[in-house]
Amino acid sequence: MSKYILFGTEGCHLCEDAELLIQNTGMAFTRQDIMDDEQSLQRYAVRIPVLLHQASRLELGWPFDEEQLQEYLLQTQKT
């Protein structure tokens, strides 16, 4: 199981952009479609894409760039 989850949904171009940015870092993550889970839908419906570090529960919400993503990764690796 990955330490990171990217919350998004099908057809979301911002989610696709976030996914590509994350993939470019080489980090492992899983995708969670918010339409598949009522709790995720209620929590993230207007906020996707959101990257969640499961252990710390720290979230990185869109918009973020490569630099912000790297800072987030460093912060979550400390936990």
N, CA, C and O atoms as a Tinker XYZ file with bonds, in Angstrom:
   316  protein
     1  N      0.837000   -1.176000    0.000000    73     2
     2  CA     0.000000    0.000000    0.000000    64     1     3
     3  C      0.892000    1.253000    0.000000    63     2     4     5
     4  O      1.862000    1.340000    0.753000    81     3
     5  N      0.549000    2.194000   -0.842000    73     3     6
     6  CA     1.315000    3.429000   -0.961000    64     5     7
     7  C      1.065000    4.346000    0.234000    63     6     8     9
     8  O      0.004000    4.312000    0.858000    81     7
     9  N      2.063000    5.157000    0.530000    73     7    10
    10  CA     1.922000    6.130000    1.610000    64     9    11
    11  C      1.116000    7.344000    1.166000    63    10    12    13
    12  O      0.657000    8.123000    2.002000    81    11
    13  N      0.938000    7.513000   -0.150000    73    11    14
    14  CA     0.270000    8.696000   -0.697000    64    13    15
    15  C     -0.941000    8.287000   -1.526000    63    14    16    17
    16  O     -0.911000    7.290000   -2.247000    81    15
    17  N     -2.013000    9.080000   -1.410000    73    15    18
    18  CA    -3.221000    8.873000   -2.207000    64    17    19
    19  C     -3.542000   10.175000   -2.920000    63    18    20    21
    20  O     -3.564000   11.242000   -2.306000    81    19
    21  N     -3.790000   10.080000   -4.220000    73    19    22
    22  CA    -4.247000   11.232000   -4.989000    64    21    23
    23  C     -5.751000   11.094000   -5.187000    63    22    24    25
    24  O     -6.215000   10.180000   -5.868000    81    23
    25  N     -6.495000   11.996000   -4.595000    73    23    26
    26  CA    -7.948000   12.008000   -4.747000    64    25    27
    27  C     -8.315000   12.838000   -5.969000    63    26    28    29
    28  O     -7.831000   13.956000   -6.146000    81    27
    29  N     -9.170000   12.278000   -6.800000    73    27    30
    30  CA    -9.622000   12.953000   -8.001000    64    29    31
    31  C    -10.793000   12.201000   -8.588000    63    30    32    33
    32  O    -11.465000   11.443000   -7.889000    81    31
    33  N    -11.045000   12.409000   -9.891000    73    31    34
    34  CA   -12.114000   11.688000  -10.565000    64    33    35
    35  C    -11.862000   11.669000  -12.061000    63    34    36    37
    36  O    -11.061000   12.453000  -12.572000    81    35
    37  N    -12.534000   10.789000  -12.755000    73    35    38
    38  CA   -12.414000   10.671000  -14.206000    64    37    39
    39  C    -12.847000   11.968000  -14.875000    63    38    40    41
    40  O    -13.804000   12.613000  -14.447000    81    39
    41  N    -12.133000   12.340000  -15.926000    73    39    42
    42  CA   -12.502000   13.508000  -16.702000    64    41    43
    43  C    -12.081000   14.833000  -16.097000    63    42    44    45
    44  O    -12.440000   15.890000  -16.617000    81    43
    45  N    -11.337000   14.796000  -15.023000    73    43    46
    46  CA   -10.865000   16.021000  -14.356000    64    45    47
    47  C     -9.483000   16.352000  -14.906000    63    46    48    49
    48  O     -8.506000   15.671000  -14.593000    81    47
    49  N     -9.402000   17.404000  -15.729000    73    47    50
    50  CA    -8.106000   17.738000  -16.331000    64    49    51
    51  C     -7.100000   18.219000  -15.294000    63    50    52    53
    52  O     -5.897000   18.032000  -15.476000    81    51
    53  N     -7.560000   18.824000  -14.226000    73    51    54
    54  CA    -6.641000   19.242000  -13.165000    64    53    55
    55  C     -6.058000   18.022000  -12.462000    63    54    56    57
    56  O     -4.892000   18.024000  -12.069000    81    55
    57  N     -6.868000   16.986000  -12.304000    73    55    58
    58  CA    -6.396000   15.737000  -11.698000    64    57    59
    59  C     -5.339000   15.087000  -12.583000    63    58    60    61
    60  O     -4.342000   14.560000  -12.088000    81    59
    61  N     -5.560000   15.127000  -13.877000    73    59    62
    62  CA    -4.581000   14.582000  -14.821000    64    61    63
    63  C     -3.269000   15.359000  -14.738000    63    62    64    65
    64  O     -2.191000   14.765000  -14.773000    81    63
    65  N     -3.359000   16.679000  -14.630000    73    63    66
    66  CA    -2.153000   17.516000  -14.499000    64    65    67
    67  C     -1.398000   17.171000  -13.217000    63    66    68    69
    68  O     -0.175000   17.030000  -13.231000    81    67
    69  N     -2.125000   17.037000  -12.116000    73    67    70
    70  CA    -1.504000   16.700000  -10.833000    64    69    71
    71  C     -0.857000   15.322000  -10.904000    63    70    72    73
    72  O      0.255000   15.131000  -10.414000    81    71
    73  N     -1.542000   14.375000  -11.505000    73    71    74
    74  CA    -1.012000   13.023000  -11.612000    64    73    75
    75  C      0.293000   12.999000  -12.405000    63    74    76    77
    76  O      1.246000   12.325000  -12.016000    81    75
    77  N      0.334000   13.720000  -13.495000    73    75    78
    78  CA     1.551000   13.789000  -14.307000    64    77    79
    79  C      2.695000   14.410000  -13.514000    63    78    80    81
    80  O      3.823000   13.919000  -13.564000    81    79
    81  N      2.414000   15.473000  -12.792000    73    79    82
    82  CA     3.430000   16.129000  -11.973000    64    81    83
    83  C      3.973000   15.178000  -10.911000    63    82    84    85
    84  O      5.181000   15.133000  -10.676000    81    83
    85  N      3.091000   14.422000  -10.272000    73    83    86
    86  CA     3.497000   13.467000   -9.245000    64    85    87
    87  C      4.302000   12.332000   -9.866000    63    86    88    89
    88  O      5.326000   11.922000   -9.321000    81    87
    89  N      3.841000   11.829000  -10.995000    73    87    90
    90  CA     4.566000   10.752000  -11.678000    64    89    91
    91  C      5.981000   11.184000  -12.044000    63    90    92    93
    92  O      6.908000   10.375000  -11.996000    81    91
    93  N      6.151000   12.434000  -12.404000    73    91    94
    94  CA     7.474000   12.939000  -12.780000    64    93    95
    95  C      8.460000   12.932000  -11.615000    63    94    96    97
    96  O      9.671000   12.972000  -11.836000    81    95
    97  N      7.966000   12.881000  -10.384000    73    95    98
    98  CA     8.864000   12.816000   -9.224000    64    97    99
    99  C      9.359000   11.392000   -9.003000    63    98   100   101
   100  O     10.373000   11.180000   -8.338000    81    99
   101  N      8.644000   10.415000   -9.561000    73    99   102
   102  CA     9.001000    9.020000   -9.363000    64   101   103
   103  C      8.439000    8.419000   -8.084000    63   102   104   105
   104  O      8.694000    7.253000   -7.784000    81   103
   105  N      7.683000    9.196000   -7.333000    73   103   106
   106  CA     7.132000    8.680000   -6.081000    64   105   107
   107  C      5.972000    7.729000   -6.346000    63   106   108   109
   108  O      5.259000    7.851000   -7.343000    81   107
   109  N      5.804000    6.787000   -5.437000    73   107   110
   110  CA     4.700000    5.842000   -5.526000    64   109   111
   111  C      3.457000    6.462000   -4.886000    63   110   112   113
   112  O      3.527000    7.086000   -3.827000    81   111
   113  N      2.330000    6.276000   -5.552000    73   111   114
   114  CA     1.068000    6.764000   -5.009000    64   113   115
   115  C     -0.057000    5.931000   -5.598000    63   114   116   117
   116  O      0.115000    5.252000   -6.610000    81   115
   117  N     -1.201000    5.994000   -4.952000    73   115   118
   118  CA    -2.394000    5.347000   -5.484000    64   117   119
   119  C     -3.409000    6.425000   -5.826000    63   118   120   121
   120  O     -3.382000    7.521000   -5.266000    81   119
   121  N     -4.296000    6.104000   -6.744000    73   119   122
   122  CA    -5.363000    7.015000   -7.124000    64   121   123
   123  C     -6.651000    6.571000   -6.438000    63   122   124   125
   124  O     -6.931000    5.377000   -6.329000    81   123
   125  N     -7.416000    7.534000   -5.986000    73   123   126
   126  CA    -8.725000    7.241000   -5.400000    64   125   127
   127  C     -9.752000    8.126000   -6.089000    63   126   128   129
   128  O     -9.699000    9.352000   -5.983000    81   127
   129  N    -10.685000    7.498000   -6.796000    73   127   130
   130  CA   -11.759000    8.248000   -7.436000    64   129   131
   131  C    -12.789000    8.584000   -6.373000    63   130   132   133
   132  O    -13.345000    7.688000   -5.737000    81   131
   133  N    -13.044000    9.859000   -6.179000    73   131   134
   134  CA   -13.967000   10.281000   -5.122000    64   133   135
   135  C    -15.393000    9.830000   -5.391000    63   134   136   137
   136  O    -16.214000    9.793000   -4.474000    81   135
   137  N    -15.698000    9.488000   -6.639000    73   135   138
   138  CA   -17.046000    9.020000   -6.977000    64   137   139
   139  C    -17.294000    7.600000   -6.474000    63   138   140   141
   140  O    -18.438000    7.147000   -6.430000    81   139
   141  N    -16.220000    6.895000   -6.093000    73   139   142
   142  CA   -16.339000    5.520000   -5.617000    64   141   143
   143  C    -16.579000    5.417000   -4.116000    63   142   144   145
   144  O    -16.803000    4.324000   -3.596000    81   143
   145  N    -16.532000    6.552000   -3.416000    73   143   146
   146  CA   -16.637000    6.526000   -1.966000    64   145   147
   147  C    -17.360000    7.785000   -1.492000    63   146   148   149
   148  O    -16.879000    8.897000   -1.707000    81   147
   149  N    -18.501000    7.613000   -0.854000    73   147   150
   150  CA   -19.322000    8.748000   -0.421000    64   149   151
   151  C    -18.559000    9.692000    0.513000    63   150   152   153
   152  O    -18.686000   10.912000    0.404000    81   151
   153  N    -17.774000    9.131000    1.422000    73   151   154
   154  CA   -17.014000    9.961000    2.358000    64   153   155
   155  C    -15.984000   10.815000    1.617000    63   154   156   157
   156  O    -15.834000   12.002000    1.909000    81   155
   157  N    -15.281000   10.216000    0.667000    73   155   158
   158  CA   -14.305000   10.967000   -0.131000    64   157   159
   159  C    -14.998000   12.030000   -0.972000    63   158   160   161
   160  O    -14.495000   13.146000   -1.106000    81   159
   161  N    -16.143000   11.686000   -1.535000    73   159   162
   162  CA   -16.899000   12.642000   -2.344000    64   161   163
   163  C    -17.280000   13.857000   -1.514000    63   162   164   165
   164  O    -17.104000   14.992000   -1.958000    81   163
   165  N    -17.800000   13.630000   -0.315000    73   163   166
   166  CA   -18.200000   14.753000    0.526000    64   165   167
   167  C    -17.006000   15.590000    0.969000    63   166   168   169
   168  O    -17.101000   16.813000    1.068000    81   167
   169  N    -15.895000   14.936000    1.233000    73   167   170
   170  CA   -14.720000   15.652000    1.734000    64   169   171
   171  C    -14.000000   16.444000    0.641000    63   170   172   173
   172  O    -13.533000   17.557000    0.884000    81   171
   173  N    -13.909000   15.868000   -0.567000    73   171   174
   174  CA   -13.060000   16.446000   -1.611000    64   173   175
   175  C    -13.794000   16.964000   -2.843000    63   174   176   177
   176  O    -13.140000   17.402000   -3.790000    81   175
   177  N    -15.100000   16.933000   -2.869000    73   175   178
   178  CA   -15.875000   17.232000   -4.076000    64   177   179
   179  C    -15.448000   18.517000   -4.792000    63   178   180   181
   180  O    -15.318000   18.523000   -6.016000    81   179
   181  N    -15.235000   19.572000   -4.067000    73   179   182
   182  CA   -14.879000   20.849000   -4.702000    64   181   183
   183  C    -13.395000   21.179000   -4.552000    63   182   184   185
   184  O    -12.965000   22.283000   -4.889000    81   183
   185  N    -12.614000   20.223000   -4.048000    73   183   186
   186  CA   -11.200000   20.499000   -3.769000    64   185   187
   187  C    -10.237000   19.702000   -4.632000    63   186   188   189
   188  O     -9.036000   19.964000   -4.580000    81   187
   189  N    -10.700000   18.745000   -5.422000    73   187   190
   190  CA    -9.794000   17.858000   -6.161000    64   189   191
   191  C     -9.008000   18.635000   -7.206000    63   190   192   193
   192  O     -9.484000   19.628000   -7.756000    81   191
   193  N     -7.814000   18.167000   -7.464000    73   191   194
   194  CA    -7.107000   17.039000   -6.884000    64   193   195
   195  C     -6.457000   17.386000   -5.542000    63   194   196   197
   196  O     -6.050000   18.522000   -5.299000    81   195
   197  N     -6.376000   16.377000   -4.687000    73   195   198
   198  CA    -5.741000   16.509000   -3.373000    64   197   199
   199  C     -4.842000   15.302000   -3.165000    63   198   200   201
   200  O     -5.259000   14.161000   -3.367000    81   199
   201  N     -3.608000   15.563000   -2.760000    73   199   202
   202  CA    -2.665000   14.496000   -2.431000    64   201   203
   203  C     -2.615000   14.359000   -0.919000    63   202   204   205
   204  O     -2.403000   15.341000   -0.207000    81   203
   205  N     -2.810000   13.145000   -0.431000    73   203   206
   206  CA    -2.847000   12.874000    1.005000    64   205   207
   207  C     -1.705000   11.949000    1.392000    63   206   208   209
   208  O     -1.494000   10.916000    0.757000    81   207
   209  N     -0.967000   12.321000    2.439000    73   207   210
   210  CA     0.022000   11.439000    3.050000    64   209   211
   211  C     -0.703000   10.737000    4.189000    63   210   212   213
   212  O     -1.134000   11.376000    5.149000    81   211
   213  N     -0.834000    9.417000    4.077000    73   211   214
   214  CA    -1.703000    8.682000    4.999000    64   213   215
   215  C     -1.246000    8.722000    6.452000    63   214   216   217
   216  O     -2.079000    8.864000    7.348000    81   215
   217  N      0.036000    8.604000    6.707000    73   215   218
   218  CA     0.520000    8.543000    8.094000    64   217   219
   219  C      0.308000    9.859000    8.836000    63   218   220   221
   220  O     -0.142000    9.859000    9.982000    81   219
   221  N      0.623000   10.960000    8.202000    73   219   222
   222  CA     0.525000   12.259000    8.876000    64   221   223
   223  C     -0.819000   12.938000    8.652000    63   222   224   225
   224  O     -1.173000   13.873000    9.371000    81   223
   225  N     -1.572000   12.466000    7.649000    73   223   226
   226  CA    -2.845000   13.073000    7.244000    64   225   227
   227  C     -2.658000   14.453000    6.634000    63   226   228   229
   228  O     -3.632000   15.187000    6.468000    81   227
   229  N     -1.417000   14.823000    6.296000    73   227   230
   230  CA    -1.163000   16.096000    5.631000    64   229   231
   231  C     -1.650000   16.034000    4.199000    63   230   232   233
   232  O     -1.439000   15.044000    3.497000    81   231
   233  N     -2.306000   17.107000    3.772000    73   231   234
   234  CA    -2.840000   17.179000    2.419000    64   233   235
   235  C     -2.156000   18.294000    1.640000    63   234   236   237
   236  O     -1.782000   19.330000    2.190000    81   235
   237  N     -2.006000   18.051000    0.348000    73   235   238
   238  CA    -1.527000   19.067000   -0.578000    64   237   239
   239  C     -2.616000   19.250000   -1.617000    63   238   240   241
   240  O     -2.862000   18.366000   -2.438000    81   239
   241  N     -3.267000   20.402000   -1.574000    73   239   242
   242  CA    -4.370000   20.671000   -2.492000    64   241   243
   243  C     -3.906000   21.441000   -3.715000    63   242   244   245
   244  O     -2.933000   22.194000   -3.674000    81   243
   245  N     -4.619000   21.233000   -4.785000    73   243   246
   246  CA    -4.354000   21.920000   -6.045000    64   245   247
   247  C     -4.777000   23.363000   -5.915000    63   246   248   249
   248  O     -5.790000   23.625000   -5.267000    81   247
   249  N     -4.071000   24.308000   -6.483000    73   247   250
   250  CA    -2.945000   24.121000   -7.396000    64   249   251
   251  C     -1.622000   23.999000   -6.654000    63   250   252   253
   252  O     -1.395000   24.663000   -5.643000    81   251
   253  N     -0.743000   23.127000   -7.180000    73   251   254
   254  CA     0.619000   23.033000   -6.686000    64   253   255
   255  C      1.538000   22.801000   -7.870000    63   254   256   257
   256  O      1.149000   22.247000   -8.899000    81   255
   257  N      2.776000   23.246000   -7.685000    73   255   258
   258  CA     3.768000   23.073000   -8.743000    64   257   259
   259  C      4.841000   22.103000   -8.251000    63   258   260   261
   260  O      4.745000   21.565000   -7.147000    81   259
   261  N      5.845000   21.888000   -9.066000    73   259   262
   262  CA     6.895000   20.925000   -8.729000    64   261   263
   263  C      7.614000   21.304000   -7.430000    63   262   264   265
   264  O      7.905000   20.438000   -6.605000    81   263
   265  N      7.894000   22.576000   -7.254000    73   263   266
   266  CA     8.590000   23.025000   -6.043000    64   265   267
   267  C      7.736000   22.784000   -4.793000    63   266   268   269
   268  O      8.241000   22.300000   -3.780000    81   267
   269  N      6.465000   23.114000   -4.862000    73   267   270
   270  CA     5.571000   22.892000   -3.721000    64   269   271
   271  C      5.421000   21.404000   -3.429000    63   270   272   273
   272  O      5.343000   21.001000   -2.269000    81   271
   273  N      5.381000   20.590000   -4.479000    73   271   274
   274  CA     5.284000   19.141000   -4.305000    64   273   275
   275  C      6.536000   18.612000   -3.614000    63   274   276   277
   276  O      6.433000   17.779000   -2.714000    81   275
   277  N      7.709000   19.079000   -4.016000    73   275   278
   278  CA     8.953000   18.636000   -3.388000    64   277   279
   279  C      8.995000   19.035000   -1.914000    63   278   280   281
   280  O      9.428000   18.247000   -1.073000    81   279
   281  N      8.551000   20.247000   -1.595000    73   279   282
   282  CA     8.502000   20.693000   -0.203000    64   281   283
   283  C      7.550000   19.816000    0.615000    63   282   284   285
   284  O      7.853000   19.447000    1.749000    81   283
   285  N      6.415000   19.494000    0.034000    73   283   286
   286  CA     5.439000   18.618000    0.698000    64   285   287
   287  C      6.044000   17.246000    0.945000    63   286   288   289
   288  O      5.885000   16.692000    2.033000    81   287
   289  N      6.725000   16.693000   -0.031000    73   287   290
   290  CA     7.355000   15.376000    0.126000    64   289   291
   291  C      8.392000   15.392000    1.240000    63   290   292   293
   292  O      8.454000   14.462000    2.044000    81   291
   293  N      9.201000   16.435000    1.293000    73   291   294
   294  CA    10.197000   16.554000    2.366000    64   293   295
   295  C      9.518000   16.636000    3.727000    63   294   296   297
   296  O      9.963000   16.011000    4.690000    81   295
   297  N      8.445000   17.405000    3.802000    73   295   298
   298  CA     7.725000   17.561000    5.058000    64   297   299
   299  C      7.109000   16.237000    5.503000    63   298   300   301
   300  O      7.159000   15.902000    6.686000    81   299
   301  N      6.536000   15.491000    4.584000    73   299   302
   302  CA     5.878000   14.239000    4.959000    64   301   303
   303  C      6.860000   13.125000    5.236000    63   302   304   305
   304  O      6.520000   12.173000    5.939000    81   303
   305  N      8.055000   13.209000    4.713000    73   303   306
   306  CA     9.050000   12.182000    4.983000    64   305   307
   307  C      9.611000   12.298000    6.393000    63   306   308   309
   308  O     10.216000   11.356000    6.904000    81   307
   309  N      9.412000   13.436000    7.012000    73   307   310
   310  CA     9.873000   13.638000    8.386000    64   309   311
   311  C      8.934000   12.972000    9.391000    63   310   312   313
   312  O      9.291000   12.787000   10.554000    81   311
   313  N      7.738000   12.614000    8.938000    73   311   314
   314  CA     6.750000   12.026000    9.857000    64   313   315
   315  C      6.729000   10.524000    9.750000    63   314   316
   316  O      5.959000    9.866000   10.450000    81   315
